[in-house]
Amino acid sequence: MDGQKVIVIGAGISGLATVYYVKKKRPQARVVLLESSGRIGGKIKTVRRDGFLIECGPEGYMARKPTLTKLIKDLGLGDQLVRSNTGTYYIYVNHRLRRMPEGSVMGIPTKLLPMVTTGLISPIGKLRAGLDLLIPRVYQDRDISLAEFFGRRLGPELVTNMIEPLLSGIYNGNLSDMSLEATLPQFAAIEKKHRSLILGMKHIQPPKQAGAPKKAEGRFLSLSCGLDVLTEKLASFADDVMLNTPVSHVEPGKAVLSDGTAIEADAVILATSPKQLGPLLDFPEAWGLTNDKRTTTATVAMGFKKASVESLDGTGYVVSRKEGLNITACSWMDRKWPYTAPEDCALVRTYVGTAENAAIVEESDEAIEEKALTDLRKVGKIGTPLFSVITRQIDNMPQYTVNHNQRVQAFEQALENRKGVYACGAMLHGVGLPDCVDNAMHVAEQVGMDLKVKEKAVIE
Ligand SMILES: Cc1cc2nc3c(=O)[nH]c(=O)nc-3n(C[C@H](O)[C@H](O)[C@H](O)COP(=O)(O)OP(=O)(O)OC[C@H]3O[C@@H](n4cnc5c(N)ncnc54)[C@H](O)[C@@H]3O)c2cc1C
């Protein structure tokens, strides 16, 4: 039926993928994308400068999750897909960089020898981690924090020196808040099946190939043309893109803009940032998600002449919080993604801001750059940057705290009572780009089915 209209709110990857999938399901429907800022992409932002390609938000995504790769190929960008280079990863702890022990997965040891010989953990810490082989199950089908789960299984030292820096590098959160069920359900499942994490992780390691060892492959994919090419391409599927158009309220059948204008539609899909659900929908379960924790962070990307940066084999490091630095991690981007810097240059990306140290993100660019450089120089030799690009996410990083899944379930049930209103996005079912795309695809499928039913009802 001609004349059906769909509004998508938010032009991050979630909203953009929703636009694409809705258009695929209902090509005749008019899809209008409303975005409060002046640009497409949300957290995805690519800057090109002096031969550098700088990803200011996500740099790539987990290759093992297939939906995004399929989407990229369907859009004709498959020839731009690149796999990350592999390399040693380090942890900065006890004032020096130490290699992540071979065979550790998210900081959990699966091989004995590298663990016994690593300087990351004291002999007592190692013995305590070994108790994992003996102690009973910790997870009892009731959500607990990652700190409680890993702390009770593997002991505080392994958590502080290995697991915590790695996970907070990924989630930017505090392990004492973060939900086991929502962030790392696979570890709850391993414990359930094998009781011991160390033994269980051994079982899920891929079997070694017979014959010559295959070259290890990077676990991440990205686009050598820049991730913004993907977002621009997705946006081109919308019939209308309205930038600088903040929505202030949503109800069945319409979205109300901040200037009071109401835009009517058959379906309204929210794909906004995490704190917007409560204000836009104004029901208790939506506020339940909005009132959950969010964190603040900034990426500091700096270009250097290669000669002025210490040449370590590897792709970067995370920093143990007990070191008291402002930086939480550092990626040697040109090692991981060689196309991101000219041949004779290096691109270093570091991160500042944690739940406990959010104020630094509000400081001036100059102050952030100086503090980041001071810390980087404590870790290794680094010269004067050619330039820096600082990108802030203020109160905009969703945290899945304990019982997050229950809050999402309650929210989605309540949303079902608001006919024609839908939601997707990183605050619901996963923060990774592939998770956002999966979620967008499912919501678009539901929208497509509901529009079909509505169309049939009108015809009859
Ligand atoms: C520094 C950083 C590094 C990351 N690295 C990775 C990585 O390497 N791999 C990975 O998979 N993931 C990574 N992530 C996570 C991933 O980027 C995000 O989870 C994902 O991009 C979120 O997409 P989204 O569309 O759900 O939300 P957003 O990108 O936040 O988009 C929401 C959009 O809604 C708009 N909006 C908000 N309110 C309104 C309103 N009232 N009216 C209209 N529009 C509104 C916003 O302006 C925004 O454009 C990273 C995130 C950050 C910040």
The ligand as an ORCA input file, in Angstrom:
! r2SCAN-3c Opt
* xyz 0 1
  C      34.991      5.175     21.520
  C      34.128      4.009     21.167
  C      34.709      2.874     20.642
  C      33.915      1.785     20.295
  N      34.511      0.711     19.712
  C      33.748     -0.265     19.215
  C      34.330     -1.256     18.376
  O      35.527     -1.210     18.047
  N      33.517     -2.252     17.917
  C      32.180     -2.289     18.189
  O      31.496     -3.225     17.732
  N      31.584     -1.322     18.959
  C      32.333     -0.322     19.456
  N      31.751      0.685     20.175
  C      30.310      0.614     20.483
  C      29.459      1.054     19.306
  O      30.123      2.051     18.575
  C      28.119      1.617     19.771
  O      27.497      0.752     20.718
  C      27.167      1.822     18.602
  O      27.787      2.603     17.601
  C      25.882      2.474     19.093
  O      25.038      2.726     17.997
  P      23.542      3.260     18.216
  O      23.021      3.566     16.858
  O      22.770      2.293     19.051
  O      23.683      4.584     19.097
  P      24.379      5.962     18.735
  O      25.520      5.769     17.820
  O      24.625      6.610     20.057
  O      23.269      6.754     17.917
  C      22.146      7.342     18.491
  C      21.751      8.540     17.632
  O      20.509      9.060     18.119
  C      20.570     10.473     18.075
  N      19.579     10.989     19.020
  C      19.629     10.931     20.374
  N      18.539     11.491     20.910
  C      17.758     11.906     19.878
  C      16.509     12.571     19.805
  N      15.829     12.921     20.901
  N      15.995     12.863     18.578
  C      16.666     12.517     17.450
  N      17.882     11.890     17.478
  C      18.416     11.584     18.672
  C      22.016     10.766     18.462
  O      22.410     12.066     18.073
  C      22.753      9.671     17.700
  O      23.106     10.086     16.397
  C      32.516      1.812     20.516
  C      31.918      2.967     21.054
  C      32.706      4.057     21.355
  C      32.055      5.319     21.864
*
